[in-house]
């Protein structure tokens, strides 16, 4: 087997005048003399210098954009501008031809919309090379963060019979024949004849199962795919996405907020330290895009400034009640510039409100806490009613610039009587969640956790504006291509 050297290491080397073998895909071929190839190890290309006068014409014709080639030659310092090293080709082998007339990625700038249509090839562009290298780094940093703190990595089920959120927007899992679906006497689908003997769906969250493990291991985290059958065609929603969900025992809301802040600072710092080339490229790309926007729509911070903004600032802790007071008296609300005006306590905050608090009012990341019980899930710990008798829960949302909500979490309700009362209020079956309630029957303890939408994080760190551009093969309404 021929030992190839990665382009990344060759671009960084100072060991010249030696024979090397490189393999990669042709980006450009100029003047029948200069081939730029890329092997995915970095965004940079290496230049191959061809002795075209002594190279077969038939071979030269096959060196087209997209073709895979192997080159053996002499590594030398480059005489040209824009590159440090060249490989003077001694031999060139075509590993895989690419029809230049049909290959959709040509040496020019393509729109992100077009690249979504050819998602199987968009990895070969610099933009997506950078995005997915950053995605990899963030995933690695998450595992490293929790491993260093003694958290146990749990794989919670993808197929489940529970709906953790109580939202009902789930993908059903079945082996029943749609054309001859068995029915009960009252006309409903008879799931007793299905594979699992009951109705099942793809998971919307690993939280409930994560709580079970936290009550034994003390601290765990999950990192896996989750699914929402929400018919939402926006730049912020996916039908299939990845979630990071830590759960830890003997912890309250304050512990939860601190873990979330520590995690975010750790993984963003890791990306900045380990993806310098990629983030610099994405930063410059964003600055170029900003130039095409009207002045009032341009971001006040560059991508790198935004990332450092989150690392260098303490996160503001703010109750929902305090936030409502700030928003009600804010200029955008007074002048009716908000799409959703804040008139009273109990309103469900929208992205525009969250971003105002972060970007305009505090100019720091914000953790909002103690939301109205009526707009939150059944498992969140109930606070004592306030002076006006309003019921709140020990929930938290971590808000970031340009994104709004990045993390949602809560201290969990560990008191059996309070939990079952809330389940009854929300018509959630205690019988179906008997196993969840057992954690409150046997050795219950205070505990907390949160969920981080991983694609939201990648969106933030890369500066991309559409969530479909930070996952390899996006799933959304009417689209399950590739």
N, C-alpha and C positions, 0 to 999 in steps of 0.2 A: 504494500500500500504506500502510495506517495505521501510523504508528510507535507502537508500544506501549512503555511503560516498565515495567521489572521491579519487582515489589513490593518486593524487597530494597532497591533503591536509593531507592524512595519512603519506605520506613520509616525510612531513615537521613537523609533530606534535611532541610534547613532552608529550602528555597526554596519558600515557600507562595504561595497565592493565584494559581495559574496553572492553565491547562487541561491535563489529562493524559488519556491513554487507557491503561487497564489491561485485561488479559485473563487469565482464570483459571477455576478450577472452584469452584463454590459449596460451601462447607463448611456454613454455616448461613444461615437467613433468618428473622429474628425480627420479629414484630409488623408484618409487611408493610412494614418500614421499614429494617431494618439487615441488609445482606448481608455475610457474611465470605467473602472469596474468597482462593484461594491459587494461585500459578502455578508452584510448584515451585522458585523461585529461592531460597527460604529456608523455614524452618518457620513463620514468622509469617504471619498473614493480614492483609489490609487491609480496613477497614470501608467499605462503600459505603452512603451515606445516600440513601434513595429518597424522593422526593416522591410518596408513594403516592396522594394525592388527585388528582394530575395524571398518573398512570401508568395505562395501560389495564389493566383487571382480567385480561384474557386473558394479558397479558405477565406480570403478577405471579404467576399460577398456574403459569407455566412456569419460574419461578425456584425450582428444587428442588435438594436436596442432590445433588451430582455433576454438575449441568448446567454446560456451558462457556458463559461469557458474556464480552462485551466491553462495557466501560463507559467513556464519556467524561464528564468532569465537572471540577469545581473542586477542587484539592487544598488542604485547609485544616487548620489545627491542630485537633485533636480536643478537644471539650468533655467527653467521657466518660472514665471511668476505664479503665485497662488498655491504652490506645492513644494514640499521639502524633499520628497523622494520620488524616483521613477524606477520602474522595472524595465530594463532593456530586454525585450523578448528574444529568447533563443528558440523556443518552441511554443506553439499555441495549439490547444486541442479544443474542439467544440464538444462540450458535454451534452448540450441540449439546444437545438435550434429554436429560433423565435421568428415567426413570420412578421416581418416589419410592417406589412400592409394591414395586418389584423391585430397586432399587439396594441391594446388600448392606451398604454402609458407611454406617451411620447415625451421627449426632452423639453417640456414646457410646463407652465403652472396650470394645474387642473383644479376645478372648483371642488369643494368638499362634497357638494351634492352629487357631482359626477362620480367621485371616488366611492361614495356609499353604494352606488350601483355596481361597482366592481370591488366589493369589500375583500374578495379573495386575493386581489392583487395590490390593494392599497398599502399593504405592509412594505412594499418596495419603494415607497416615497420617503423622503427625509422627514416629513411631518409625522407620518405614522410610525416610522422607525423611532423617532423621539418619544411619541406618546406612549408606545407600548414598552419602551425601555423604562420610562418613568413609572408606568403601571407596575411593571415587575419589581422595581425598587421599592415602591410603596407597599406591595404585598409582602415582600421579604422583611421590610422594616416592622410591619405589624406583627408578624410571627416573632421576630427578634425581641420586640418590646415586651410582649407577653411572656415569652420564654424567660427573659431576664428577671421577670417579677414572679416567677413560679406559677403562672397560670397553666392549667391543663387544656390542651387543644381537644375539643370534642367535635365529633361529626354527628350532628343531629339529623333526623330523617328528612329526606326530600319528599317522600310520600307520607301524608299524615291525615288523620281523621279530624284534627282540630283546626280551628281558625283563630290563631292567637290574637288577631286584632279585632275580631268581631265584625269585620267589614263586609264579609260575604263575597268579595270580588276575587274568586278563586278559580283555578283551572281544575276541572274534574278529572280524575283518573279512573278509567274503567276498561274492562275487557268485554263488556256486554255488546251484543250485536245491535247496532242502531236501528236496523231494519226490522228486527223482531225483539224489541226490548221487553223483558218480562215485567208485568205489572201486578200490583197488589189489587185487592178487591175494590179499593177506593180510587184506582186508576193511577196511583203513583208508581214510579220506577221501583221494582223489587230488587234492592241492592243485596239481599241475602243470597242471590244467585251470582253475584259478581265475584271477582277474584278474591277480594279480601272479606267478602261477606257483609260489607257495609259501605256506605258512601265515603270516598276518599278524595283527596285533592293534593295538588302540589303545594308545598309549604309557603306561607307568607312570612314566616319568621321561625327561627330556632329557639326563641326566647323561653317558651314554657318548658321545653325539654332541657334547656340550659339551666334553668332554675333548679331542676331535679338534681343535676350533677353538682351544682354549686353547694347544695345542701349535704354533699358528701366530701367533695374535694376542697371546698372552701372558696376556690376561685378558678373559673374556667372561662374559655372563650370559644366561640364558633366563628367560622369564616367559610361561608358557602353560598350556593345559589339560592335565591328566593324568587317567588313568582307572584305577580299581581295581574289579574284579568281586568284591569281598569281600562276602559276604552278611551285612552288619553293619548292624543297625537301631539305631544309638545316636545320641546327641546330639553325637558327636564325629567321625562318619564320613560321607563322601559318596562316591558312585560316580564323580562328575565334580567335579574341583576344580582350582584353579590353583596352580602351583608356581613359586617363584623359585629359580633354581639358578645361582649363580656358580661358575665354575671358573677358576683362575689358576695360571700356571706359575711355577716357581722359588719355590714357597711350601711351608712345612711346616705342621704342626698348630698351632703357635703363631701363625703368620700367619693361619690359618683362623679361630682363635678370636677374634683381634683384629678381623678383618673383620666377623664375625658380630656382635660387641658394638657396633662402630661403626655398623653398619647399623641395628640395632634402636634404638639411642639416637637416631639421626638421624631415622628415619621416625616414631617416636613423638613426638619433639619437633615435627616438622613438623605432625602431626595436632593436637597441643595448640595450636600457634600459629595454625593456619589453619582449625580447626573448633571454635572456642571455643563458639559457640552450640549446635552439635550435641552436643558432648561434655558440656556443662553440662546439657543436656536429658536425655541418657542417664544421666548421673550421678544426677540427681534421680529419674529413673525407677527406677533400681536401688535407691536409698535407700528408695523407697516399697515396692518388692517385698520388701526385706529386713525391713521391719516385720511382714510376714505370716508370717515364718519363726520357728521356735523359736530362742531366744537362742544355743544352741550351734551352730546351723547358719548363723548370720550371719557375713558376711565381716568380718574385722578392719579392712580398708581399704576406703574408698570407691573408685569407679572412678578418679577423678582422682588420689587418693593412690596407687593401684596403678600408674598410669602414671608418676607422678613417682618412685615407688620404683625403677622400672627405669632411669630416666634418671639419677638422682642417686647410685646405688650402683655401685661397681665389681663386675663379675661375678666370683664366686668360681670359681677353677680347682680342680678336684677329680678325682682318679683314681677309676675304678670301684672299685678295691681299697679305697681310703680310704672311699668311700661305703658299701661293704658293711660295713665295720667300724663305722661310725657307726650304720647301720640295725640291725645285729644287736644292738647294745647299747642301742638307743632304747627308751623306755617303751612306745610302741605295739606294738613287736615283742615285748618282754618280757611285756607284759600281753595278748598275742595279740589286739590291737585291729586290726592290719593284716588285710585279707582274705587277702593273700598274704604269709605269714610268710617272713622272710629267715633261712634256716638255714645256707647255705653259699655260698662263692664260686662264681660261674657262673650264679647266678639272673638271669633277665631282669627288670629293674626295671619295676614297674608305675607308673601315674600316682600312686597313693597314696604310693609311696616317693619319687618325684620331688618331689611337692608338700611332703612332710615336710621334705626337705632345704632347699627354698627358703623355705617359709613358717614353719617352726618352728625348724629348727636354725640356719641361717645368717641367715635374714631378709634375704636378698639373692638376685638371680638367680644361678644356678649353671651352670657349664659342666662337664659330666662327660666325662672322657676315658679312653682306654686300656681299652676293653671287651674281654671274652673273645672270642677269634677265632671260637669256635664259634657265637656268636649274632649275628655280623655278616656283611656281604656279602663276596663274593670279591675285590672291587677295593680293599679297604682295606689300607693299608700294614702289614705285619707287623712288630711290635716284636721285639726280642730276648727270649727266654723269661726270666721273672723267676727269683729265687733258688729258687723251688719248682718251676721247670720249667713254669709256666703260660704259655700262649700268649695274647698280647693283640694288638690292632691299634690304630693311631693314629686312632681314631674319636672323635667328640665329639657330645654332645647338649646343646643350650642349653635350660635349664629355667626356666619362668616361673611366678609365683604364679597359682593358680586354673586353670592349664592343664596344667602339667607340661611335656612335651617340646614346644618350639616350633620348634626347628631340629635337623636331624640331618645330620652331615657327617663328613668324614675327609680325612686325607692319603691320596692314592691310591698304590697300589703301582706304582712305576715300574720295578722290577727284573723283567725278563722271566722269569727262572728261578723267582723266588718267585711271580709272578702265575700262570704256567702250572701250577705245582705245586698252587696253591690251587684253580684251576679244575678240575683233575683230581680233587682231593679232594671237590669239591662237584658233580661230574658235569656241569660246564658245558662245552659243546662249543667247543674251540679253533677248529675248522673254521668254525663259524658266525660266530664273532667274530674272524675273520682280520683284518678292517679295524681293529678295536680294538687288536689285538696289534701292528699295524704301527706304532702310536705308540711302542711300546717297542722296536721293531726299528730305527727311524730317528730318532735324535736324542732319545732319552728324557731326561726331566728330572723332578726332583721337582715335584709339583703337588698342589693341594688344592681342595676345594670343599664346598658344602653345599646342602641343600634346605630351603626355608622353605615350609610349607603356608600359602598366602596367607589362606585362610578361617580358619585357626587364629589368625593375626595379627589379622584383622578382628574375630573373636570376642573376643579379648583387649581390643582398644582400644575396642570399643563396649560391653563388659560384657554382651553377649547370652549366653544360656546354651545355645542350641541352634544348631549349625552350619548348620542348614537356614534360619536366619533371617538369614544374612549373605551368601548368594548368591541371585541373583535368582530362579532357577528350579531348586531343588534336585533332584538325581537320587539316588535311593536304592532299595533293593529294593522291587519292585512299584510303583514310582512314576516315571513319565516324563511327567507332565502338563505342559501349556503348551508 
